[in-house]
Amino acid sequence: MQIIADWTEKHTRAYGREIMMVHHRLEETGLFTDDALIHLLDKHPSNMLDVCAMAPEPELYDRHMTVDFRGVDSQTLLDMVKRDQLWVNIREGMTTHPEYKEVMDQLLDELEAVTGIKENRAKCYGGILISSKTAKAAYHHDATRTNLWHIRGHKRAFIYPINDKFLPDEAYEKTVIGQPDEDTSYTPEFDKDAKIFDLYGGEMVTWPHPSPHRVENRTFCVSMVTEFCTRQTAYYNSVMFANGILRRNLGMNPNFRKASKLENMCKFALGAVLRKSGAERMHRRQDLVRYKLDPSDTQVLKPVEPFVRDF
């Protein structure tokens, strides 16, 4: 079975350069049914599984909060996602388990055939997202080139232009340094410039790196996300990392778009050295757990004394 359904020459020209959508047949693999997902959750390493909730505190609105899911079986967890404001990220689910990796390898073969781009598979990650009807991904941007393969349910994706209005340099610097909660502030007026896609399952949407975007669920949803660490993203991320350190440590005001090619090349080298030296860890925000799942209570999110995730 061919997974990518309707790729054309127009898509080949647009891929990686423009916002675009094609259709796929991932649902027909049978790997994304409720039973298949429960089996996958049963065997996936817990340290590669994220369960998050939208923060109930008004001052943290739109922020995803890490939840302690230990002691909750997979069937109950899936039921809670369907009922409550939760989402689950099965990180690297498409590359960790043989039956999923087989599909992932075929998908990458097909993508390479139609685009002519040889992706580095060692730096391609495939995660599976299971999310409630009220879940959403707040306005943000990714450090990788991203493809969203929607499989089940109805969600709406908003994708925005790449410029200083929608993505100031300082906002992206915070992402690569490790402070994603400090992304660019979103305002509803941005939506008039967004490209909007209603996804019902069987659609893949992709956009140029690092387009800002956000997603709103309309129903319970299952999606798969492929993230590609390419030479282009590595270059951009290292330059922006160097800019972020220079801004925070030396009070400078660098600008990626206004800098010369030589200046950015020097910052690329600097950023690569700084990241390898451990400077990235000095600025990275800790992943604090503030809630625990309690399926025995109608108030399923129980506050706990915040602690650094260690499971």
N, C-alpha and C positions, 0 to 999 in steps of 0.2 A: 504493500500500500504506500503510495506517495503521500507524504505528510503535508507538504506545501502545495496548496491547491491551484492557485491561479496566478502564478508569477509571470510577469511580462517584461519586455525590454524596458518599458517605462520604469518598472520597479528597480531594475538593475541600475539604471542611471540615477535613480533617487536614493538608493540605499546608502545610508550613512551621511547623506548630504541634505535630505529633505525629510519632513514628516510624511509617513506613508503607512498604508495598511494593506495586508493581504489576508487570504483565508488559509486555514489549516485543518487537519483531521486528527489532532491529538486525542480528542475525546474517544475516537474509534479504537484506540489502542486498549481500552479497558483499564488503564492504569490510574484513572482519576474518578472512579466510582466511589461511593461511600465505603463499600467493603474494602476496596483496594487501598484507600487512604488510611483506614483503620489499621490494616495490616502493615502499611508503611510506617505509621506512627509507632506501632508496637516495636519495630526493630530499628528505628532510626536512633543514632546516638543522642542522648539528652542534651549534651553540650553543643549540638548542632541544630537544636530545636528552639525557636523563639516563640513564646506566647506573650502577646502584648494586649493592652487595653487602652482605649482613649482615656486620658486622665480625667477623673471626675472633678478635680479642683478647677475653678474658673480661671485662675492665673496660669494654669498649665494647659488650657484648652488647645486642642489639636496636637498635643504631644503624645507620642506613644510611650507607654510605661511598661517596663518589663515586669512580668508576673511569674511568681513561683507556682509551677504546675505539678510539682512532685506529689505523688500519691493519687493522681487522677488518671484513670485508665483511658485508653485511646477512644473507645466508644463514647464514654462520658464527655471527654474533651471535645469530640466532634459535635455532640449534641449541644454542648454549651456554646460552641462557636455559632451554631445555627440559631440559638436562642438569645445570646447576649452579645454585647458590644466588644467582641474579641477578634483577634486575627492571629493566625499561626504561620510562621515562616519555617518551612522544612529546608534549612540551608543545605545546599549541595545535594539535595535529594535526587536530582537527575544524574548525578555522577557517582554517588556512593553505592547504589544498589544495582546489580547486574541487569535486571529487567528494565529499569529506567535508563541506565547508561546505554543499553542497546538502542533505545528510541532516541536518546540524545545524540548518539553517534550518527544515526541515520539522518537526523534533522540537520546536524552540522555538515554532513556530506552534501545534502541537498542545498543547503544555504551556500556552501562554497561553490557548488556547480552553477547556481543561478547568478551569483554575484561576481564570481571570478576572484573573490578575496579568500586567501588562505589564512584562516584564523588560527592563532596559536591555542590549541586545545588545552594545553597545560594552564592557560590563563583564561579559561572560559568556565563560568560557573552557572549552574542551573538550579534555581530554588523553586519550591512549590509553595504558593500562597493559598491558604484557606481562610476566608474572612466572612464575618457576619454581614447581614443586610445593612447595618448601621455603621460599619467600619469605613474608614477613609484614610487615604494617604495624603497628608497635608502638603501644601506647596513646598517643593524641594527640588533638588537637582542631584544627579548621581556622578560619582567619580569614574564611572565606566560607561562604555557604550551599551545601551540597554534595549532589549526587545521584550515586549510584554505579549505573551501568548495567552489570550483569554480562552478558557475552556468551558466553564459552567457559570450560569447566572447572568445578571445584567449589571454592568458597571459603566460609569461614564468617565472618560479620561479627558483632561484639559491639558494642552501642551502649548507653551508660550515661546515667544521669540527669545533669541540670545542677544541681549544688548545690556547696556548699563542700567536701564530702567528696570528690567526684569531680573537681571543677574549682575549686580555690582561685583567687582573683583573681590572685595573684602568678604562678601558672603560665600563665594566659592573657596576662598582661602580657609575659612572656618571649617568647611567640609573636609578638605584634605588634611587639615591639622588635627581634626577629630572633635569638633564642636558642632555637630549637626543640628542641635537644638537651637542654634543661633542663625539658622538660615534666613534668607531674605524675607521680610514681612510681606505677606500677601494682602492685597486689597481687592474687593470685588470688581473694581473698575478694570483690573487686568483682564477679566474674562472677555471683554470686547475684542481683544487682540489674540485670543486663544483659538487654536483649532480643537474642536470638540468631537469626540468619537463615542457613540453609544455602542457598547460591546455586549453581545448576547451569547457568546461562545462560538469558537471557530474563527476568531479574528486575531491577527497579530498586528500590533502597532509598534512602530519604531520611530526614533527621532534622532537628529544630529546631537552628538555630545557637545556641550552639557545642557541641553534644553531644560528649563524649569518645567515642572509638571505637577499635577495633583490628580487624585482619583477619588471618586465617590461611588460607593456601592449602592445599588437599588434593591438587590436581593442577596441571599447567600451566594458566595462566589468561590470558584476555584480557578487559579491562574498559574502559569509557569513563567518565570522570568529568566532570561539568559543575559548574563553580564560579561562583556568582553573587555579585557585589559589589553589594549592595542598599543602600538608604538606612539600613535597620536595622543591617546589618553595619558600614557606614561610621561610624554614630553610636557603636556599641558599641566599635569598634576605636579610634576617636579618644579616647574617654573612657579606655579601658584603657591606651592609649599614654601619655596624660598621667599617669595613676596610676602607671605604671611609672617614668616619669622622676622624679616626686615621691618615690616610694619609694626609688629608687636614689641620687638626687642630694641630696635634702633630708632623708632619714631618716624620712619620713612613713609612715603605715600606712593608706592609703585603702581603702575598700570600696565597690564599685559598688552592691551590693544595699542597703546601709544609707544611702547618700547620698541627699539630697533631689533632686528633679527639677531644681531650679534649680542645685544644685551640679554635677550631671552635665552640664547644659547648658553651664555655664561651662567645665568640663573638656573637653567636646567641642570648643569653640572653641579652647581652649589646645592640645589635642592636634592639631587640624588645622593650626594655625600651626607647631607644633614639627615636625611631619612635613614640611611644606613647606620649613622652614628648614634641613633636613638633619640634624636630631637623630637620625632613624632610622638614618642611615648610621653614626653614631658608635658605635652599640651592636651593629650587625649582625655576626654571625659570618661569617668568611671561609669560602668553600667550598674546602676543601683536598682535593687529590687525593693518595691514599696508595697506590693500587694501579693496575696496568696489566694489561689482559687479554692473556693469552698462550695462544692456542688450540693451540699446538704442544706444550704440556706438560700433564700430568694435573693439576698444580697451576696452575690457570688464572689465579689472582690472584697477580701478582708485586709484592712491596712495592717502592715507589719513594720517593726522598727527597720528603717532602711539599712540594707547590707549589700556589699558588692557581690554580684552574681558569682557563684562558685560551683555551679552544677551544669 
